Amino acid sequence: MSVEDYTLGGLFLSAFISSTLFPGGSEVVLGVLVAQRTHDPWVLLGVATAGNTLGGMSSWLLGLLMSWRFPVARLTKPRQQQAVESLQCWGSPLLFFSWIPVIGDPLCVAAGWLHVNGMLAFLFIGVGKALRYAVIVAMV
């Protein structure tokens, strides 16, 4: 393995962790790597998007697993029911906004918990995250 492989692996890992409930700094890592000009920006964009999308899908899977133990029917508070109804109303396209800090990760968990279609979740999570990273690449 070369140093470049480790660099791309680090970017992938940073992007993956950043898309879970743990904090991460994948935007900074991506920006630094783009600025160094040692890798093709398209490769960096692809690696960051793949890591971040898979991280979002891991949160979706966590929500799906949680739904078996804690069914939606147990939510009785009006505010909880309103949140569920909003997500059910907008469905998978709402996952386009999973890139937004603070709300994006819980949004992916909630989508899995509410059994949002996995393929559509993957599509909308991926497109949203790719566009966010594309803006970062374009700015550097």
Secondary structure, 3 states (H helix, E strand, C coil): CCHHHHHHHHHHHHHHHHCCCCCCCHHHHHHHHHHHCCCCHHHHHHHHHHHHHHHHHHHHHHHHHHHHHCCHHHCCCHHHHHHHHHHHHHCHHHHHHHHCCCCHHHHHHHHHHCCCCHHHHHHHHHHHHHHHHHHHHHHC
